[in-house]
Each structure stands twice: as C-alpha cells, then as structure tokens.
Amino acid sequence: MKTEQAIGKRLLTVKDYCEYMSIGETVGRRLLKAPNCPYACRVGGRMFADKVKLDKWIDQNTGI
C-alpha cells in the first residue's frame, strides 16, 4: 500500500507501518512485539500500529 493511502487509516499493517517509518519489516515487527510499545495493537493474530498513538509517540520523542 502506498504511504499516502496509509495516512488515512487508523490501524497500519506491519508493511504500512514500516513504509511510514522508513524502516525494514524485521525491525518493524521487533518494535511492535516489544512489551512496552505504546502504539502496538493486536487483532486476532495480526499486528498493527495505531497511527494516532504512533504520531503522538513520535511527537513526544522527537520534540516536534
């Protein structure tokens, strides 16, 4: 999925999350699996990143 299309979604798939963050899928999965990840979300067996929480986390951790 194109990053522009992913911007309108609330839950990003691992692939969309990695494109959005400009990271590889291995690193993306490791970050989402971390027990202290504040924006990770599981639905069934699938992992997602909550875009609203992710954007908030980015703002808090980058000083923007």
MDAnalysis code that builds the backbone (N, CA, C; Angstrom):
import MDAnalysis as mda
import numpy as np

u = mda.Universe.empty(192, n_residues=64, atom_resindex=np.repeat(np.arange(64), 3), trajectory=True)
u.add_TopologyAttr("name", ["N", "CA", "C"] * 64)
u.add_TopologyAttr("resid", np.arange(1, 65))
u.add_TopologyAttr("resname", ["MET", "LYS", "THR", "GLU", "GLN", "ALA", "ILE", "GLY", "LYS", "ARG", "LEU", "LEU", "THR", "VAL", "LYS", "ASP", "TYR", "CYS", "GLU", "TYR", "MET", "SER", "ILE", "GLY", "GLU", "THR", "VAL", "GLY", "ARG", "ARG", "LEU", "LEU", "LYS", "ALA", "PRO", "ASN", "CYS", "PRO", "TYR", "ALA", "CYS", "ARG", "VAL", "GLY", "GLY", "ARG", "MET", "PHE", "ALA", "ASP", "LYS", "VAL", "LYS", "LEU", "ASP", "LYS", "TRP", "ILE", "ASP", "GLN", "ASN", "THR", "GLY", "ILE"])
u.atoms.positions = np.array([
    [0.846, -1.185, 0.000],
    [0.000, 0.000, 0.000],
    [0.882, 1.235, 0.000],
    [0.462, 2.234, -0.699],
    [1.197, 3.490, -0.764],
    [1.076, 4.225, 0.567],
    [2.132, 4.918, 0.949],
    [2.141, 5.650, 2.209],
    [1.022, 6.687, 2.238],
    [0.738, 7.312, 1.100],
    [-0.326, 8.322, 1.053],
    [-1.674, 7.713, 1.419],
    [-1.936, 6.486, 0.977],
    [-3.194, 5.820, 1.301],
    [-3.216, 5.402, 2.762],
    [-2.065, 5.011, 3.292],
    [-1.985, 4.555, 4.682],
    [-2.242, 5.695, 5.650],
    [-1.980, 6.918, 5.243],
    [-2.147, 8.058, 6.139],
    [-3.597, 8.180, 6.603],
    [-4.558, 7.825, 5.764],
    [-5.962, 7.935, 6.125],
    [-6.466, 6.807, 7.009],
    [-5.667, 5.767, 7.232],
    [-6.091, 4.623, 8.025],
    [-5.720, 4.816, 9.487],
    [-6.536, 4.307, 10.395],
    [-6.250, 4.377, 11.834],
    [-5.258, 3.297, 12.233],
    [-5.461, 2.076, 11.728],
    [-4.544, 0.978, 12.031],
    [-3.690, 0.677, 10.811],
    [-2.379, 0.722, 11.004],
    [-1.448, 0.434, 9.922],
    [-0.985, -1.006, 10.025],
    [-0.960, -1.702, 8.893],
    [-0.387, -3.043, 8.873],
    [1.112, -2.920, 9.112],
    [1.778, -4.026, 9.335],
    [3.227, -4.005, 9.552],
    [3.913, -3.381, 8.340],
    [3.474, -3.760, 7.159],
    [4.079, -3.232, 5.927],
    [3.869, -1.718, 5.826],
    [2.644, -1.251, 6.077],
    [2.353, 0.190, 6.030],
    [3.135, 0.941, 7.104],
    [3.208, 0.371, 8.297],
    [3.960, 0.959, 9.410],
    [5.424, 1.129, 9.030],
    [6.003, 0.104, 8.427],
    [7.407, 0.153, 8.038],
    [7.650, 1.195, 6.949],
    [6.736, 1.299, 5.997],
    [6.855, 2.338, 4.971],
    [6.744, 3.715, 5.609],
    [5.791, 3.880, 6.500],
    [5.547, 5.160, 7.168],
    [6.760, 5.602, 7.979],
    [7.428, 4.639, 8.626],
    [8.578, 4.928, 9.482],
    [9.916, 4.827, 8.738],
    [9.880, 4.359, 7.498],
    [11.093, 4.148, 6.684],
    [12.068, 3.187, 7.370],
    [11.513, 2.052, 7.795],
    [12.325, 1.009, 8.424],
    [12.010, -0.323, 7.750],
    [12.859, -1.308, 7.968],
    [12.636, -2.637, 7.417],
    [11.585, -3.401, 8.213],
    [11.041, -4.448, 7.593],
    [9.978, -5.213, 8.253],
    [10.473, -5.980, 9.473],
    [11.708, -6.445, 9.461],
    [12.237, -7.165, 10.621],
    [12.282, -6.244, 11.833],
    [12.807, -5.052, 11.648],
    [12.882, -4.074, 12.743],
    [11.472, -3.653, 13.152],
    [10.590, -3.436, 12.180],
    [9.218, -3.035, 12.477],
    [8.492, -4.060, 13.333],
    [8.633, -5.330, 12.986],
    [7.992, -6.389, 13.767],
    [8.573, -6.464, 15.180],
    [9.893, -6.292, 15.281],
    [10.540, -6.327, 16.602],
    [10.019, -5.184, 17.469],
    [9.876, -3.987, 16.894],
    [9.369, -2.853, 17.661],
    [7.927, -3.066, 18.099],
    [7.095, -3.579, 17.193],
    [5.687, -3.811, 17.537],
    [5.508, -4.926, 18.565],
    [6.414, -5.899, 18.580],
    [6.319, -7.005, 19.540],
    [6.829, -6.625, 20.926],
    [7.556, -5.535, 21.029],
    [8.102, -5.124, 22.323],
    [6.966, -4.894, 23.321],
    [7.100, -5.402, 24.547],
    [6.014, -5.287, 25.525],
    [5.693, -3.844, 25.932],
    [6.624, -2.934, 25.754],
    [6.378, -1.540, 26.144],
    [6.028, -0.638, 24.962],
    [5.689, -1.217, 23.822],
    [5.335, -0.428, 22.637],
    [3.948, 0.192, 22.843],
    [3.867, 1.529, 22.942],
    [2.593, 2.175, 23.268],
    [1.592, 2.258, 22.118],
    [2.016, 1.958, 20.905],
    [1.123, 2.102, 19.753],
    [0.817, 0.777, 19.061],
    [1.329, -0.328, 19.605],
    [1.070, -1.650, 19.026],
    [-0.343, -2.100, 19.356],
    [-0.941, -2.799, 18.411],
    [-2.311, -3.283, 18.578],
    [-2.392, -4.654, 17.917],
    [-3.006, -5.594, 18.596],
    [-3.205, -6.931, 18.022],
    [-4.688, -7.161, 17.807],
    [-5.001, -7.670, 16.641],
    [-6.370, -8.061, 16.319],
    [-6.275, -9.503, 15.830],
    [-6.777, -10.398, 16.632],
    [-6.578, -11.810, 16.323],
    [-5.095, -12.111, 16.420],
    [-4.534, -12.699, 15.405],
    [-3.108, -12.979, 15.390],
    [-2.298, -11.942, 14.642],
    [-2.947, -10.891, 14.165],
    [-2.258, -9.883, 13.351],
    [-1.811, -8.692, 14.190],
    [-0.688, -8.120, 13.795],
    [-0.160, -6.938, 14.480],
    [-0.438, -5.696, 13.642],
    [-0.771, -4.629, 14.336],
    [-0.999, -3.340, 13.695],
    [-0.353, -2.253, 14.541],
    [-0.179, -1.086, 13.931],
    [0.271, 0.098, 14.664],
    [-0.878, 1.098, 14.625],
    [-1.280, 1.579, 15.785],
    [-2.333, 2.591, 15.885],
    [-1.698, 3.924, 15.475],
    [-2.124, 4.469, 14.341],
    [-1.486, 5.650, 13.774],
    [-1.613, 6.873, 14.678],
    [-2.743, 7.039, 15.332],
    [-2.932, 8.192, 16.221],
    [-1.935, 8.120, 17.380],
    [-1.816, 6.940, 18.005],
    [-0.868, 6.769, 19.111],
    [0.573, 6.859, 18.615],
    [0.828, 6.340, 17.414],
    [2.168, 6.409, 16.837],
    [2.581, 7.858, 16.594],
    [1.695, 8.650, 16.000],
    [2.002, 10.059, 15.750],
    [2.244, 10.814, 17.061],
    [1.446, 10.500, 18.071],
    [1.626, 11.130, 19.378],
    [2.976, 10.733, 19.972],
    [3.338, 9.456, 19.864],
    [4.616, 8.968, 20.366],
    [5.779, 9.650, 19.635],
    [5.662, 9.792, 18.321],
    [6.701, 10.475, 17.543],
    [6.858, 11.910, 18.018],
    [5.737, 12.613, 18.196],
    [5.792, 13.999, 18.658],
    [6.468, 14.115, 20.018],
    [6.141, 13.212, 20.929],
    [6.705, 13.251, 22.276],
    [8.191, 12.911, 22.298],
    [8.626, 12.079, 21.381],
    [10.000, 11.609, 21.412],
    [10.940, 12.330, 20.456],
    [10.400, 13.231, 19.653],
    [11.270, 13.976, 18.745],
    [11.284, 15.467, 19.072],
    [10.410, 15.905, 19.945],
    [10.382, 17.313, 20.315],
    [9.727, 18.217, 19.290],
    [8.962, 17.628, 18.376],
    [8.274, 18.431, 17.350],
    [7.002, 19.009, 17.929],
])
